[in-house]
Amino acid sequence: MVDTIVLLLTQDMFFFNEKSQKNSSYKPRITLVSKLKSQKNYKNKPEKNLKIELSLPKLLFGNNFEELQYKNRFEIFSKLVNVLKEMGITATIEAIANASVSAIHYSKNIPFTDGATPYHFINKIKQTNVKLSLDVNQTDYRNDGHCYKWHCNSYEIVFYDKIKDLEKSKTSEKRALEKENKIQLNLLNNLKKQKKLKKFEVFRMEIRLNKRQKIKQLFKKLNIKADLIFKKLFKPAISKKILLHYLDELENKRPILLDYKTSNEKALLADLIFNNPALGPKKILQIYGLKHALDVMNIGELRQMFSAYNKRSWDRLIADTNKIKLPKVESSFGVIRKHLEKFKPLKKSKYLSKIHTIKL
């Protein structure tokens, strides 16, 4: 669902007043920005706009472990109006609901209770070593393998261990991937107190669309017809479609060879020959050798070792490898896909009560 969002109120949608005495535990980040507005018969006049950046689940629940539902939208609008009033800003629910969106982060928390760990899936993602887009200019593998991130100027794709990130925040806010974790550190303390939560893990996926133009481009590509205002973007269907799109991108660019399992070496060679009749012996043996190399290092490391050789030869080998067919190959991210397709919101109270019944 939606997590962080950046709203922009024009100067006719708010005004300043005296701060109230109430003091909510979570407050949005507020910035007053000047923008030139062209008006007929007048020169460009500066307009004061209000930029509001906040995590919606932290506003409503005090944490973003729990996830929002569509039915929470009016409660969110009302809560934000009240918190802004505490900060000395008056705006109506209608103004908030119709506020322009300049950035939005879609996310999903995926719980594991069967011994699976976020580290396993993050390592699979790192092993793939692909760029999901040509404009990605940085990848980040940090916190001892508990986070992997693609970054560019207009968006980020992030996978991380939610609980480990909270632990990092307890040591130092700067070391954590997510900011404003202090408000939810009590959640970590509660988890640690319960012995029956030993196998409880949370894998988090975030798509951070940080520019309005990027949101427009992506919506056009995915045929999402929605105005870029708060009330139109607060929809689970949009969140689900965007998260699944980027999982598709990741899976489509992950070589099938990485996930192929066989009982013996002869079976691998036989499957390559039988399922790929158009490939000659030389290419079959190249791919056979590549599979063995990938068992001990990832594609990025392997590519680096061959960096002195012709890049085209490497690219052709990888392209041919991506086209091969092999039997009974299951995606490494099947569990993640199931959770995204079901798209059931994670609820702390309901979910943790079930954890107590798990036999460890």
N, C-alpha and C positions, 0 to 999 in steps of 0.2 A: 504494500500500500504506500501512500505518500508518507514520507518522513519530513525532511527539511524542505522548506519552501521560502521563496523570497517574493514578497508582495510589494507593490508600489501604489501608494495612494496619492492622487493628485491633490493640489491644495484646496480644492472645493469639496474634498471627501473627509476632511478632518480639521480640528482646531485644538489649540492648546488650552488647558485649564489647570487648576491647582491639583496637585497630587493628593490622592486619598490616603487614609491611614492604613488601609489593608496592605499586606505585603505577601504576595504570592511567592512560592518557593522558586518557580521558574518564570523568567521574563525573556521576551524576545530581544534581539539586538536591533536598535533603532538608529537610523541615520537620516539626517535631513539633507537632501540634495537639491542643488539648483539646476534647472533645465530651461534652456531658451525656448520660448513658445512663440511661434509666429502668429500674429493676429492681423486681420485685414485693417488697413489704414493706420497701422501702428508699426513701429520698428520692433524687432525681436525683444520680447520682454521676459525677464527671468521669472520662472515659476518654481515655487518651493514644493517639492514632492517628498513624501515620507517613505523611506525604504524600511521594510519590516522583515527580518530574517528570523526564523524559528523552526524548532522541531515540533511538529504537531502532536505526536504521542507524548513527548515530554511535557508539553503544555497541559494535556488532558490527564495523563496517567502519572507523570513524574518520572517516566522512564520510556525508552523506546524498545524495550524487550517485548512489551505488549504491543499489539498492532490494532490499528483503527479499522472501523467498518464504515460503510456508506451511511448507516443510520447515525453515526457520530457527528455528521457534518454541522448540524444546527448547534449542537453542544459546543463544537469547536469555534464556530463563529461567535457565539455568545461569550464563551470563555475569553477569547482574544479581545473582544470589546471591553470586558471587565478589567483585564490585566492592563490594557493600554490606558484605561481610565486611572488606574493606580499609578501609572507612570506619567500622568498629566496630559494625556492625549484623548480627546473625545472623537469617536467615529461610530457610525451606526452599523448594525448588523448587515444592512443592505450594502453599505460601502465596502465592508470587509468581504462579503460574498462576491462582489463584482470587482474586486481589486485585480489589477493586472499582475500577471505572474512573470517574473524575469528569470527565475531559476527554480528547479524542482528536482528533488531526489526521490526516486522510487526504490523501495527496499522490500526484502522478505527475510524473516528469521526462520531458519529451518532447524527444528530440534532433533537431536539423536538421543536414544535411550538404549540402544542395542550394542554399544561398544564402538560404534563408528565415531570418527573424530573429524573436525574441520580440517585438521592438518593433512589428513589423507587426501581430501578433495583439493585442497590448496596446492599440494604437491603435484597432483595430477594436472592442475591448471598450469603450474610452472613448467612441468615436463613438456607440455605442448609447445610453449615458447612461441606463440604466434601473436602478430599484431592484428587486432580486430578491425583496424581501419588504417588507411595510409596516413591519416593526420595524427595518429598516436605518436607522441614524441618522447615518452618516458614509461618505463615499467619499474615497479618498485616491489621488491620481495623483502619483507622486513619482519622484525619481532620474532626471530628464530623460526621463520617459516609459517607464522600464523596469520599472514596477510599477503595478498597479491593484488597489485593495482596497475591498471593501464591509465595513463594520464595524457590529456592534451589540453589545449587552451579552452575549449568549449565544453568538455565533458570528461567524466572519469567513470571507470568500471572497477568496482572494488569487491573483493571476496575476503572475508576475515572471520576469525574466531571471536565471537562476541564476548565470551567469558574471559578469554585471555586478554582481550583489549581492556576490559574492566580492571583486570589485575594490573596491567601496565599503568592505568590511570591512577591507581592507588599509590604506585611508586612515584610516578611523575606524569602530569597531564601532557607534557610535551612528547613523551614516548608513545602515547596512545594514538591510534589512528583517528578515533572519534573524539571530538571536543565536547565540552560541557558534560563530562561523565560524572563529575562530582555529585550531581543531583541524584544519581542512581547507584552510588557505591553501596548503599544499604542493601540493595538487591543482591550484590555479590556476597555480602556478609551473611545474608539469610540463606543463600545457596550453600555456603561453606559449612554452616551449622548443621545441615541435615545430611547425615551419613548416607541415607538412601538415595541421595542425588549424585552419588559417586560417578555414575555413567552418563550423567546428563551433560550434553554438549549443545552448543548453538552455533550453527554456521550461518553467516549473514552475507547476503548479496545486495549490493547497492548500485544503481545507475544514477549518476549525478549529472544532470543536464544543467550546466551553469550559465548558459547563454540563451536568450530568447530565440535567436536565429537558429540555434541547434535544435531547440524544441520544435520549431516550425518545420525544419528539414526532416526530422525523424517522423513527425506526425504525417507529413506528406508521403513519405516512403511507406509507412505502415497503414496508410489510408485511415488515419484517426481524424475524424471530423469533430473538432471541439475548439471553441474560442479559448484563448489563453488567459482566462480569468479563473479565480480561485474555485468558484462553485462548479465550473465545468470540468476542472481537472481533478477534483476530489472524487474519483471513481475507480473502484477496484478493477473494472474491466480494462481501463487504460493502463493501470499499473501492471497487471498481469501480462498484457500484450507486449509491453516494452521489456519486461524482465525475460520473458520467453524468447523474444527476438534476439537478445544478446546471448542467451544460452545457446540458441540455434547457431549463431555466428561462431561461438566457441567450439561447438561440436562439429560443425561443418569443416572447420579448419584444423581439426585434430586428426592426424594420420591414423587410419584404421589399424595400422600395424602396431600401434602402441597398446591397443586393448586386446589384441589377439592372444589367446591362450591355447596351448597344445600340450599333449602328453609327452611328445618326443620330437626330436629334431627332424626325423624323416617325415613325420606328419606335416610339419610346417612346409617343408620343401614340396611335398606332394600336393598340398592345398594350394600353394602358389601356382604350381604348374597347371593343375586341373581347373582352377577357377579363373585363370587368366591366360587363355589359349593364344591371345594375340601377342603376348610378350615372348621374346626370344630367350634362349638360355643365358646370355650375358646379363640382360636386365633382371631376370629371375634371380640369378646369383648375386647381383648387386643388392637387390632388395632383401634377399636372405641374409646377406652380411650386415646390412643396415639394421635389421631387426636385432641381431646379436649385439651390435654396438649400442643400440638404444636400451638394451637391458642393463647397461652399466653407466650410461650418462644420458642427459637430455639432448634435444636437438640443438639448442643454443651452444652447449659445450662442444658438441660434435662439429658443428659448423665452424666454431672458433679454431678448432684443431686443423681444419682444412682451409683456413682463411688465405693461405698463400697460394692456393690452387685456383683454377678458373671458376669464377662464381656461376657462370652459366651451366657448367657441368653439375654443380651442386643443385641449382634450382631445377634442372631437368629431372634429376634423380628424385627430389622431393615431390615434384609435380606428378611424376609417374607413380610414386608410392601412394599419393593421395587418391589415385584413380583405381587402385587394385581392388579386387573383390576377394573376400575371405568368408568362410561360413561361421555362423554362431558367434558373431562379435557383438557384445553388448556394450553400450556406452558407459563410460566411467561416471557419467553424471545422471544416470537413470533415477536415482533417489531424489536428486535436486529437482529434476523435471517433474516427478510425481507431485512434489509439494507445490511447485509453481502452478501446475495444471489444476490441482484442487483449490489452491489459493484460500485456504482457511486461515483466518486470523489467529495468531498465537495469543492466548490469554493466560496471564500469569496465574491467577487464582485457580482457574479450572484445570490448567495443565499441570501445575505443581501438585495438585491434589491427586492426580493420576500417578505421578511419579512415586508417591509413597507406597503404591501397591506393587511396584516392580521388584521382583526377587533378584538380588544380585549374588 
